[in-house]
Amino acid sequence: MAITFVRMDDRFIHGQVTAGWARKAGAECILLVNDDIANNNLIQKLQRLSAGPGVEVTFLTEEQAKARFQGEGFGEGSAFLLVGNPILLLRLVEAGLRVPEINLGNLRYEPGKRKVTKWLYVNDDETAALKELSRRGIRLNAQWVVAEDSININDWLAKHAG
């Protein structure tokens, strides 16, 4: 499968992902990369229910995703790649994911994180990962919902992340 859209959202599959982003991506499948979810059948069932009827979801561990980027691929069709944080995104790019743009959704506030947008908070390690993705020429756009304008995070990094 060709990766047609990449989104980082720590909420994973929810209404906005299926109703907005998957439709916008025109993808036939959601590839969700997260070790905890890939190893938990109950959470997978809940995520599939959130995706809705007729939406194919494939759950992969980080290592399974890396192996596919490095060799066997994902088969025919188009896919929407969904991950929960920028550190994992960087590791997937280092393993062979080739993508010109990443859509950054929700990263919730936790102590030690700084605000980038009203829904996007990053710690130092996440900031470093975003900086490296930007350095590699990947456009980073934060966007809560499809109907909103995106925010250029490459510019934010240049101004605020020294």
Residue frames as a rotation matrix with the C-alpha (Angstrom) as fourth column:
MET 1
0.579 0.815 0.000 0.00
0.815 -0.579 0.000 0.00
0.000 0.000 -1.000 0.00
ALA 2
-0.347 -0.605 0.716 1.15
0.529 -0.757 -0.383 3.48
0.774 0.246 0.583 -0.74
ILE 3
-0.264 0.208 -0.942 1.11
0.881 -0.346 -0.323 5.77
-0.393 -0.915 -0.092 2.27
THR 4
-0.087 0.328 0.941 -1.06
0.746 -0.604 0.280 8.68
0.661 0.726 -0.192 1.16
PHE 5
0.393 0.267 0.880 -1.36
-0.340 -0.847 0.409 10.50
0.854 -0.460 -0.242 4.48
VAL 6
-0.327 -0.516 -0.792 0.52
0.658 0.477 -0.583 10.48
0.678 -0.712 0.184 7.79
ARG 7
0.352 0.489 0.798 -1.05
-0.331 -0.732 0.595 11.82
0.875 -0.474 -0.096 11.00
MET 8
-0.741 -0.495 -0.453 0.26
0.337 0.310 -0.889 11.96
0.580 -0.812 -0.063 14.53
ASP 9
-0.004 0.783 0.622 -2.54
-0.652 -0.474 0.592 11.95
0.758 -0.403 0.512 17.10
ASP 10
-0.884 -0.451 0.125 -2.23
-0.376 0.524 -0.765 10.52
0.280 -0.723 -0.632 20.60
ARG 11
-0.184 0.894 0.408 -5.97
-0.769 0.128 -0.627 9.80
-0.613 -0.429 0.664 20.62
PHE 12
-0.866 -0.249 0.434 -5.51
0.065 0.804 0.592 7.37
-0.496 0.541 -0.680 17.71
ILE 13
-0.757 0.610 0.235 -8.78
0.374 0.110 0.921 6.41
0.536 0.785 -0.311 16.00
HIS 14
-0.515 0.683 -0.518 -11.72
0.415 -0.331 -0.848 8.63
-0.750 -0.652 -0.113 16.87
GLY 15
0.437 0.877 0.198 -14.50
0.589 -0.113 -0.800 10.39
-0.679 0.467 -0.566 14.99
GLN 16
0.627 -0.221 -0.747 -12.37
-0.476 -0.868 -0.143 13.12
-0.617 0.445 -0.649 13.47
VAL 17
-0.500 -0.855 0.137 -9.84
-0.453 0.394 0.800 10.59
-0.738 0.338 -0.584 12.18
THR 18
-0.579 0.290 0.762 -12.42
0.585 0.799 0.141 8.49
-0.567 0.527 -0.633 10.37
ALA 19
0.485 0.872 0.056 -14.91
0.688 -0.342 -0.640 11.17
-0.539 0.349 -0.766 9.35
GLY 20
0.836 -0.150 -0.528 -12.36
-0.284 -0.941 -0.182 13.79
-0.470 0.302 -0.830 8.36
TRP 21
0.035 -0.975 -0.219 -8.80
-0.789 -0.162 0.593 12.65
-0.613 0.152 -0.775 7.85
ALA 22
-0.449 -0.196 0.872 -9.32
0.202 0.928 0.313 9.18
-0.870 0.317 -0.377 6.38
ARG 23
0.572 0.725 0.383 -11.82
0.608 -0.060 -0.792 10.60
-0.551 0.686 -0.475 3.90
LYS 24
0.757 -0.347 -0.554 -9.45
-0.486 -0.866 -0.120 13.45
-0.438 0.360 -0.824 2.99
ALA 25
-0.257 -0.946 0.197 -6.60
-0.594 0.315 0.740 10.97
-0.762 0.074 -0.643 2.49
GLY 26
0.409 0.489 -0.771 -8.70
-0.906 0.316 -0.281 8.81
0.106 0.813 0.572 0.19
ALA 27
-0.642 -0.764 0.058 -7.09
-0.760 0.625 -0.181 5.82
0.103 -0.160 -0.982 1.86
GLU 28
0.111 0.643 -0.758 -8.43
-0.437 0.717 0.544 2.29
0.893 0.271 0.360 1.76
CYS 29
0.445 -0.086 -0.892 -6.88
0.648 0.719 0.254 1.33
0.619 -0.690 0.375 5.09
ILE 30
0.687 -0.323 0.651 -5.69
-0.628 -0.714 0.309 2.87
0.365 -0.621 -0.693 8.34
LEU 31
0.214 -0.717 -0.664 -2.29
0.454 0.675 -0.582 1.58
0.865 -0.177 0.469 9.46
LEU 32
0.813 0.091 0.575 -2.04
-0.435 -0.560 0.705 2.21
0.386 -0.823 -0.416 13.20
VAL 33
0.077 -0.877 -0.474 1.48
0.265 0.476 -0.838 1.83
0.961 -0.062 0.269 14.58
ASN 34
0.114 -0.048 0.992 1.62
-0.898 -0.432 0.083 1.43
0.425 -0.901 -0.093 18.34
ASP 35
-0.713 -0.506 -0.485 3.18
-0.297 0.845 -0.445 -1.45
0.635 -0.173 -0.752 20.28
ASP 36
-0.855 0.397 0.333 0.63
-0.289 0.167 -0.943 -1.38
-0.430 -0.903 -0.029 23.11
ILE 37
0.107 0.958 -0.264 -2.39
-0.825 -0.063 -0.562 -1.41
-0.555 0.278 0.784 20.80
ALA 38
0.031 -0.155 -0.987 -0.86
-0.849 0.518 -0.108 -3.98
0.528 0.841 -0.116 18.41
ASN 39
-0.775 -0.398 -0.490 -0.47
-0.097 0.842 -0.531 -6.34
0.624 -0.364 -0.691 21.36
ASN 40
-0.836 0.542 0.082 -3.91
-0.091 0.011 -0.996 -5.84
-0.540 -0.840 0.040 22.93
ASN 41
-0.798 0.537 0.275 -6.92
0.540 0.435 0.720 -7.45
0.267 0.723 -0.637 21.24
LEU 42
0.049 0.861 -0.506 -9.45
0.939 -0.212 -0.270 -5.59
-0.340 -0.462 -0.819 23.40
ILE 43
-0.100 -0.142 -0.985 -8.07
0.020 -0.990 0.141 -2.16
-0.995 -0.005 0.101 22.52
GLN 44
-0.972 -0.234 -0.002 -7.92
-0.014 0.047 0.999 -3.23
-0.233 0.971 -0.049 18.86
LYS 45
-0.419 0.892 0.169 -11.62
0.900 0.383 0.208 -4.08
0.121 0.239 -0.963 18.97
LEU 46
0.271 0.495 -0.826 -12.41
0.634 -0.737 -0.234 -0.68
-0.724 -0.460 -0.513 20.47
GLN 47
-0.487 -0.526 -0.697 -10.29
-0.200 -0.709 0.676 1.07
-0.850 0.469 0.240 17.83
ARG 48
-0.934 0.201 0.296 -12.04
0.354 0.401 0.845 -0.88
0.051 0.894 -0.446 15.04
LEU 49
0.010 0.982 -0.191 -15.42
0.987 -0.041 -0.158 0.14
-0.163 -0.186 -0.969 16.48
SER 50
0.118 -0.038 -0.992 -14.26
0.223 -0.973 0.064 3.77
-0.968 -0.229 -0.106 16.49
ALA 51
-0.857 -0.496 -0.143 -13.22
-0.051 -0.193 0.980 3.44
-0.514 0.847 0.140 12.85
GLY 52
-0.016 0.951 -0.310 -16.73
-0.741 -0.219 -0.634 2.46
-0.671 0.219 0.708 11.87
PRO 53
0.439 0.282 0.853 -18.11
0.206 0.892 -0.401 -0.09
-0.874 0.352 0.334 9.43
GLY 54
0.910 -0.019 0.414 -16.24
0.414 0.092 -0.906 -0.65
-0.021 0.996 0.091 6.21
VAL 55
0.636 -0.758 0.142 -12.98
-0.714 -0.649 -0.264 0.94
0.292 0.066 -0.954 7.39
GLU 56
0.702 -0.484 -0.522 -10.09
0.416 0.874 -0.251 -1.50
0.578 -0.041 0.815 7.29
VAL 57
0.663 -0.537 0.521 -7.62
-0.739 -0.579 0.344 -1.09
0.117 -0.613 -0.781 10.15
THR 58
0.553 -0.602 -0.576 -4.25
0.358 0.796 -0.488 -2.83
0.753 0.064 0.655 10.42
PHE 59
0.919 -0.253 0.301 -2.39
-0.384 -0.408 0.828 -2.74
-0.086 -0.877 -0.472 13.72
LEU 60
0.537 -0.814 -0.222 1.40
0.310 0.435 -0.845 -2.90
0.784 0.385 0.487 13.66
THR 61
0.659 -0.511 -0.552 4.15
0.561 -0.156 0.813 -2.81
-0.501 -0.845 0.184 16.24
GLU 62
0.591 -0.544 -0.596 7.02
-0.584 -0.798 0.149 -0.44
-0.557 0.259 -0.789 15.56
GLU 63
-0.434 -0.835 0.340 9.22
-0.366 0.508 0.780 -3.36
-0.823 0.214 -0.526 14.49
GLN 64
-0.040 0.502 0.864 6.57
0.715 0.618 -0.326 -4.72
-0.697 0.605 -0.384 12.12
ALA 65
0.900 0.378 -0.220 6.18
0.158 -0.750 -0.642 -1.30
-0.407 0.543 -0.734 10.51
LYS 66
0.233 -0.900 -0.367 9.95
-0.705 -0.416 0.574 -0.85
-0.670 0.125 -0.731 10.18
ALA 67
-0.457 -0.392 0.799 10.26
0.142 0.854 0.500 -4.27
-0.878 0.342 -0.335 8.53
ARG 68
0.393 0.691 0.607 7.63
0.766 0.119 -0.631 -3.32
-0.508 0.713 -0.483 5.99
PHE 69
0.881 -0.122 -0.458 9.29
-0.265 -0.927 -0.264 0.02
-0.392 0.354 -0.849 5.22
GLN 70
-0.023 -0.999 -0.032 12.61
-0.727 -0.005 0.687 -1.77
-0.686 0.039 -0.726 4.77
GLY 71
-0.880 -0.449 0.157 11.43
-0.255 0.725 0.640 -4.53
-0.401 0.523 -0.752 2.50
GLU 72
-0.735 0.546 0.401 8.14
0.624 0.776 0.088 -6.29
-0.264 0.315 -0.912 2.07
GLY 73
-0.876 0.419 0.240 5.96
-0.226 -0.794 0.564 -3.19
0.427 0.440 0.790 1.83
PHE 74
-0.678 0.697 0.233 2.25
-0.378 -0.059 -0.924 -3.05
-0.630 -0.714 0.304 2.56
GLY 75
-0.394 0.549 0.737 0.66
0.709 0.692 -0.136 -4.60
-0.585 0.469 -0.662 -0.53
GLU 76
-0.600 0.245 0.761 -1.71
0.652 -0.402 0.643 -2.96
0.464 0.882 0.082 -3.00
GLY 77
0.438 0.898 0.035 -3.84
0.779 -0.399 0.483 0.11
0.448 -0.184 -0.875 -2.46
SER 78
-0.209 -0.434 0.876 -3.49
-0.050 -0.890 -0.453 3.24
0.977 -0.139 0.165 -0.35
ALA 79
0.163 0.183 -0.969 -3.10
0.884 0.409 0.226 3.68
0.438 -0.894 -0.095 3.38
PHE 80
0.515 0.050 0.856 -3.38
-0.336 -0.907 0.255 6.35
0.789 -0.419 -0.450 6.05
LEU 81
-0.194 -0.686 -0.701 -0.56
0.568 0.504 -0.650 5.97
0.800 -0.525 0.292 8.60
LEU 82
0.609 0.482 0.631 -1.50
-0.291 -0.604 0.742 6.89
0.738 -0.635 -0.228 12.18
VAL 83
-0.190 -0.706 -0.682 1.00
0.657 0.424 -0.623 7.14
0.729 -0.567 0.383 15.04
GLY 84
0.661 0.614 -0.432 0.89
0.691 -0.272 0.670 8.69
0.294 -0.741 -0.604 18.50
ASN 85
0.720 -0.428 -0.546 4.07
0.148 -0.674 0.723 10.74
-0.678 -0.602 -0.422 18.81
PRO 86
0.835 -0.388 -0.390 6.87
-0.545 -0.487 -0.682 12.44
0.075 0.782 -0.618 16.85
ILE 87
-0.093 -0.903 0.419 9.63
-0.835 0.300 0.462 10.24
-0.543 -0.307 -0.782 18.28
LEU 88
0.008 0.198 0.980 8.06
0.239 0.952 -0.194 7.16
-0.971 0.236 -0.040 16.70
LEU 89
0.939 0.342 -0.044 7.52
0.061 -0.291 -0.955 9.09
-0.339 0.893 -0.294 13.46
LEU 90
0.413 -0.866 -0.283 11.23
-0.903 -0.429 -0.006 9.90
-0.117 0.258 -0.959 13.31
ARG 91
-0.341 -0.547 0.764 12.18
-0.457 0.807 0.374 6.26
-0.822 -0.222 -0.525 13.93
LEU 92
0.419 0.553 0.721 9.87
0.411 0.592 -0.693 5.19
-0.810 0.587 0.021 11.08
VAL 93
0.934 -0.168 -0.317 11.42
-0.352 -0.599 -0.719 7.78
-0.069 0.783 -0.619 8.75
GLU 94
0.011 -0.990 0.137 14.88
-0.935 0.038 0.354 6.53
-0.355 -0.133 -0.925 9.75
ALA 95
-0.275 -0.043 0.960 13.68
-0.065 0.998 0.026 3.01
-0.959 -0.056 -0.277 8.90
GLY 96
-0.864 -0.180 0.470 12.56
0.420 0.256 0.871 3.98
-0.277 0.950 -0.145 5.40
LEU 97
0.246 0.969 -0.035 9.21
0.822 -0.228 -0.522 5.79
-0.513 0.099 -0.852 5.54
ARG 98
-0.866 -0.457 0.205 9.29
0.490 -0.690 0.533 8.35
-0.102 0.562 0.821 2.74
VAL 99
0.253 0.968 0.006 6.72
0.967 -0.252 -0.032 11.09
-0.029 0.013 -0.999 3.07
PRO 100
-0.392 -0.436 0.810 6.78
0.559 -0.812 -0.166 14.77
0.730 0.388 0.562 2.11
GLU 101
-0.378 0.384 0.842 4.39
-0.574 -0.811 0.112 15.94
0.726 -0.441 0.527 4.83
ILE 102
-0.657 0.233 -0.717 3.18
0.632 0.689 -0.355 14.95
0.412 -0.687 -0.599 8.29
ASN 103
0.035 0.782 0.622 -0.09
-0.179 -0.607 0.774 16.17
0.983 -0.138 0.119 9.78
LEU 104
-0.871 -0.393 -0.296 0.26
0.239 0.190 -0.952 16.80
0.430 -0.900 -0.072 13.51
GLY 105
0.172 0.981 0.093 -2.88
0.125 -0.116 0.985 16.41
0.977 -0.158 -0.143 15.55
ASN 106
0.799 0.304 0.519 -3.31
-0.430 -0.315 0.846 16.10
0.421 -0.899 -0.121 19.28
LEU 107
-0.233 -0.736 -0.636 -0.45
0.469 0.488 -0.736 15.68
0.852 -0.470 0.232 21.75
ARG 108
0.703 0.709 -0.063 -1.95
0.386 -0.305 0.871 16.30
0.598 -0.636 -0.488 25.16
TYR 109
0.249 -0.550 0.798 -0.45
-0.654 -0.702 -0.280 18.45
0.714 -0.452 -0.534 27.87
GLU 110
0.691 -0.176 -0.701 1.71
0.601 0.678 0.422 16.78
0.401 -0.713 0.575 30.51
PRO 111
0.853 -0.449 -0.265 4.10
-0.098 -0.637 0.765 18.38
-0.513 -0.627 -0.587 33.00
GLY 112
-0.105 -0.989 0.102 7.33
0.172 0.083 0.982 19.35
-0.979 0.121 0.161 31.27
LYS 113
-0.209 0.097 0.973 5.69
0.971 0.142 0.194 20.00
-0.119 0.985 -0.124 27.90
ARG 114
-0.678 0.003 -0.735 5.39
0.031 -0.999 -0.033 23.37
-0.735 -0.045 0.677 26.24
LYS 115
0.339 0.936 0.099 2.48
0.300 -0.008 -0.954 24.64
-0.892 0.353 -0.283 24.22
VAL 116
-0.838 -0.469 0.278 2.82
0.391 -0.162 0.906 24.78
-0.380 0.868 0.319 20.44
THR 117
-0.616 0.764 0.190 -0.90
-0.231 -0.406 0.884 25.15
0.753 0.501 0.427 19.65
LYS 118
-0.129 0.652 0.748 -4.07
-0.979 -0.203 0.008 24.82
0.156 -0.731 0.664 21.73
TRP 119
0.859 0.489 0.153 -3.95
-0.504 0.860 0.079 21.03
-0.093 -0.145 0.985 21.22
LEU 120
0.685 -0.685 -0.249 -0.25
0.320 0.590 -0.742 20.31
0.655 0.428 0.623 20.61
TYR 121
0.759 -0.477 0.443 2.25
-0.639 -0.413 0.649 20.17
-0.127 -0.776 -0.618 23.48
VAL 122
0.674 -0.592 -0.442 5.79
0.106 0.669 -0.735 18.83
0.731 0.449 0.514 23.21
ASN 123
0.838 -0.538 -0.092 8.63
0.102 -0.012 0.995 17.95
-0.536 -0.843 0.045 25.55
ASP 124
0.202 -0.851 -0.485 12.32
-0.722 -0.464 0.513 18.35
-0.662 0.246 -0.708 24.69
ASP 125
-0.595 -0.439 0.673 12.65
0.034 0.823 0.567 14.88
-0.803 0.360 -0.475 23.11
GLU 126
0.248 0.773 0.584 9.55
0.777 0.202 -0.597 15.39
-0.579 0.601 -0.551 20.98
THR 127
0.795 -0.036 -0.605 10.82
-0.243 -0.934 -0.264 18.83
-0.556 0.357 -0.751 19.93
ALA 128
-0.253 -0.965 -0.076 14.16
-0.585 0.090 0.806 17.30
-0.771 0.248 -0.587 18.92
ALA 129
-0.425 0.172 0.889 12.35
0.540 0.836 0.096 14.65
-0.726 0.521 -0.448 16.85
LEU 130
0.694 0.716 0.074 10.25
0.525 -0.433 -0.733 17.31
-0.493 0.548 -0.676 15.11
LYS 131
0.478 -0.603 -0.638 13.38
-0.571 -0.766 0.297 19.36
-0.668 0.223 -0.710 14.41
GLU 132
-0.572 -0.728 0.377 15.06
-0.212 0.575 0.790 16.35
-0.792 0.372 -0.483 12.82
LEU 133
0.001 0.654 0.757 12.01
0.800 0.454 -0.393 15.60
-0.600 0.606 -0.522 10.68
SER 134
0.868 0.299 -0.398 12.01
0.080 -0.873 -0.481 19.23
-0.491 0.386 -0.781 9.57
ARG 135
0.054 -0.951 -0.306 15.76
-0.599 -0.276 0.752 19.09
-0.799 0.143 -0.584 8.86
ARG 136
-0.594 -0.233 0.770 15.08
0.296 0.827 0.479 16.14
-0.748 0.512 -0.422 6.57
GLY 137
-0.968 0.161 -0.193 12.78
-0.250 -0.543 0.802 18.33
0.025 0.824 0.566 4.49
ILE 138
-0.524 0.836 -0.166 9.45
0.782 0.549 0.296 17.01
0.338 0.025 -0.941 5.75
ARG 139
-0.525 0.467 0.711 6.67
-0.334 -0.882 0.333 19.60
0.783 -0.063 0.619 6.02
LEU 140
-0.733 0.293 -0.614 5.09
0.670 0.465 -0.578 19.54
0.115 -0.835 -0.537 9.47
ASN 141
-0.600 0.625 0.499 1.59
-0.319 -0.759 0.567 20.97
0.733 0.181 0.655 9.65
ALA 142
-0.922 0.359 -0.145 -0.50
0.267 0.317 -0.910 21.06
-0.281 -0.878 -0.388 12.80
GLN 143
-0.597 0.801 -0.044 -4.22
-0.578 -0.391 0.716 20.83
0.556 0.453 0.696 12.24
TRP 144
-0.697 0.389 0.602 -6.89
-0.500 0.339 -0.797 19.85
-0.514 -0.857 -0.042 14.74
VAL 145
0.130 0.801 0.584 -9.70
0.276 0.536 -0.798 19.19
-0.952 0.265 -0.151 12.24
VAL 146
-0.283 -0.236 0.930 -9.92
0.924 0.192 0.330 19.10
-0.257 0.953 0.163 8.45
ALA 147
0.549 0.661 0.511 -11.98
0.783 -0.621 -0.037 22.31
0.293 0.421 -0.859 8.28
GLU 148
0.801 -0.303 -0.516 -9.36
0.118 -0.765 0.633 24.41
-0.587 -0.568 -0.577 10.11
ASP 149
0.733 -0.665 -0.141 -6.33
-0.464 -0.338 -0.819 26.05
0.497 0.666 -0.556 8.56
SER 150
0.658 -0.587 -0.472 -3.06
0.687 0.724 0.057 24.29
0.308 -0.362 0.880 9.23
ILE 151
0.878 -0.478 0.008 -0.20
-0.408 -0.742 0.532 25.80
-0.249 -0.471 -0.846 11.21
ASN 152
0.594 -0.739 -0.318 3.32
-0.112 0.316 -0.942 25.49
0.797 0.595 0.105 9.78
ILE 153
0.973 -0.229 -0.032 5.33
0.089 0.243 0.966 23.80
-0.213 -0.943 0.257 12.54
ASN 154
0.252 -0.921 0.297 8.59
0.936 0.154 -0.318 24.03
0.247 0.359 0.900 10.57
ASP 155
0.038 -0.169 0.985 8.34
0.114 -0.978 -0.173 27.82
0.993 0.119 -0.018 11.04
TRP 156
0.862 0.321 0.392 7.49
-0.347 -0.189 0.918 27.43
0.369 -0.928 -0.052 14.74
LEU 157
0.761 -0.631 -0.154 10.54
0.632 0.664 0.400 25.21
-0.150 -0.401 0.904 15.23
ALA 158
0.009 -0.784 0.621 12.81
0.774 -0.388 -0.501 27.76
0.633 0.485 0.603 13.52
LYS 159
0.089 0.119 0.989 11.55
-0.221 -0.966 0.136 30.52
0.971 -0.231 -0.059 15.83
HIS 160
0.552 0.356 0.754 11.05
-0.764 -0.148 0.628 28.73
0.336 -0.923 0.190 19.15
ALA 161
0.986 -0.109 0.124 13.14
0.047 0.907 0.419 25.58
-0.158 -0.407 0.900 19.25
GLY 162
0.536 -0.824 -0.184 16.56
-0.703 -0.556 0.444 27.16
-0.468 -0.108 -0.877 18.70
